[in-house]
Amino acid sequence: MLVLAMSDIHQRIESLEKLMEKVANEPIELAIIAGDLTNYGDASDASEVLSKLPFRHVLAVPGNMDTKDVLNALEERKISLHGRCASLFKYKFCGFGGGLIGSAGSLLFSELEIEEKLRKLVDANSILVTHLPPKNTKLDETASEHIGSNAIRNIILEKKPLLHICGHVHEASGKIKLGSTTCINVAAVKNGQAFLIELKEAKISVKKVKL
């Protein structure tokens, strides 16, 4: 299965359209959005973003800069992974969106809420999708600090999901191993990048797409 994993679109429709042109000839079976479709946008803004995706299967979580309206739009389309799981192509996808209380944004949650919810959902056969990256890794590092989630780090180390896809920290895109889990920060479409991830059972191949 070939997955187009992306995040942090922030309503940059032109960048999203260029990305779609770039991957037009790839046999993509699933698109995953790891949050921040909009900048405090509403349902119509989310719909505009989603309308640019020519894929049969799409799954998404909201980001900290999305709103309840955006989350509702994802849920109405039955593509939301926020606080839930979905089975597709023999894989179990589980997710949690938004940011941390005390940071910028609209959809914000406590570390405790994130950890308690994901502990009920995630297992070793899961593909975990969150907006926030795991704390104190190369995937959550800005120029001055680490801004990821301890809860997500704890869940990855405890539950050992097959793959973790995240965004949020635009300057920290890349791939690491955290315990036995492959973790990929795919941000950000607004900066002209995404990732193609090929899944063959437990084998994971990754290629960065740059505009």
Backbone hydrogen bonds, N-H to C=O, Kabsch-Sander energy under -0.5 kcal/mol:
donor,donor_aa,acceptor,acceptor_aa,energy
3,V,1,M,-0.5
3,V,197,I,-3.0
4,L,30,L,-2.6
5,A,3,V,-0.7
5,A,195,F,-3.0
6,M,4,L,-0.5
6,M,32,I,-2.8
8,D,35,G,-2.1
9,I,36,D,-1.1
10,H,36,D,-2.8
11,Q,37,L,-2.3
12,R,9,I,-2.0
13,I,11,Q,-1.9
16,L,12,R,-2.1
17,E,13,I,-2.8
18,K,14,E,-2.1
19,L,15,S,-2.1
20,M,16,L,-2.3
21,E,17,E,-1.9
22,K,18,K,-2.1
23,V,19,L,-1.8
24,A,21,E,-0.9
26,E,23,V,-2.1
28,I,26,E,-2.2
29,E,2,L,-2.6
30,L,2,L,-1.3
31,A,57,H,-2.1
32,I,4,L,-2.8
33,I,59,L,-2.3
34,A,6,M,-2.9
34,A,32,I,-0.5
35,G,61,V,-0.5
40,Y,38,T,-0.5
40,Y,65,M,-4.2
46,A,42,D,-2.1
47,S,43,A,-2.4
48,E,44,S,-2.0
49,V,45,D,-1.9
50,L,46,A,-2.7
51,S,47,S,-2.0
52,K,48,E,-0.5
52,K,49,V,-1.5
53,L,50,L,-1.6
59,L,31,A,-2.4
60,A,79,I,-2.6
61,V,33,I,-2.0
66,D,63,G,-1.2
71,L,67,T,-2.2
72,N,68,K,-2.8
73,A,69,D,-2.1
74,L,70,V,-2.1
75,E,71,L,-2.5
76,E,72,N,-2.7
77,R,73,A,-1.4
78,K,75,E,-1.3
79,I,74,L,-2.4
80,S,74,L,-0.8
81,L,60,A,-2.6
83,G,81,L,-0.7
83,G,95,G,-1.9
84,R,81,L,-1.7
84,R,95,G,-0.5
86,A,93,F,-2.6
88,L,91,Y,-2.5
91,Y,88,L,-2.1
92,K,125,N,-0.9
93,F,86,A,-3.2
93,F,91,Y,-0.6
94,C,127,I,-2.5
95,G,81,L,-0.7
95,G,84,R,-1.8
96,F,129,V,-1.8
98,G,62,P,-2.3
99,G,107,L,-2.7
101,I,109,F,-1.9
103,S,100,L,-2.1
106,S,64,N,-3.6
107,L,64,N,-1.0
107,L,66,D,-0.7
108,L,106,S,-1.0
109,F,99,G,-2.6
114,I,110,S,-2.1
115,E,111,E,-2.7
116,E,112,L,-2.7
117,K,113,E,-2.1
118,L,114,I,-2.5
119,R,115,E,-2.2
120,K,116,E,-0.9
120,K,117,K,-0.7
121,L,117,K,-0.6
121,L,118,L,-0.8
122,V,118,L,-2.8
126,S,123,D,-1.9
127,I,92,K,-2.8
128,L,126,S,-0.5
128,L,163,L,-2.9
129,V,94,C,-3.0
130,T,165,I,-2.4
131,H,96,F,-1.1
135,K,149,S,-1.9
140,D,137,T,-1.1
142,T,140,D,-0.6
142,T,145,E,-3.3
147,I,140,D,-2.5
147,I,145,E,-0.5
149,S,133,P,-2.7
153,R,149,S,-1.7
154,N,150,N,-2.8
155,I,151,A,-2.4
156,I,152,I,-2.2
157,L,153,R,-2.3
158,E,154,N,-2.3
159,K,155,I,-3.2
160,K,155,I,-0.5
160,K,156,I,-1.7
162,L,126,S,-1.8
163,L,126,S,-1.1
164,H,182,T,-2.6
165,I,128,L,-2.9
166,C,184,I,-2.5
167,G,131,H,-1.9
169,V,167,G,-2.2
170,H,168,H,-1.1
172,A,169,V,-1.9
173,S,170,H,-0.6
174,G,185,N,-1.9
176,I,183,C,-2.5
178,L,181,T,-2.6
179,G,177,K,-0.5
181,T,178,L,-1.9
182,T,162,L,-1.1
183,C,176,I,-2.8
183,C,181,T,-0.6
184,I,164,H,-2.8
185,N,174,G,-2.4
186,V,166,C,-2.7
186,V,184,I,-0.7
189,V,7,S,-2.9
190,K,8,D,-2.0
191,N,188,A,-1.2
192,G,189,V,-2.4
193,Q,188,A,-1.3
194,A,209,V,-1.9
195,F,5,A,-2.5
196,L,207,K,-3.1
197,I,3,V,-2.9
197,I,195,F,-0.5
198,E,205,S,-2.8
199,L,1,M,-3.1
199,L,197,I,-0.6
200,K,198,E,-0.5
200,K,203,K,-2.6
203,K,200,K,-2.6
205,S,198,E,-2.3
207,K,196,L,-2.4
209,V,194,A,-3.2
210,K,208,K,-0.5
211,L,192,G,-2.6
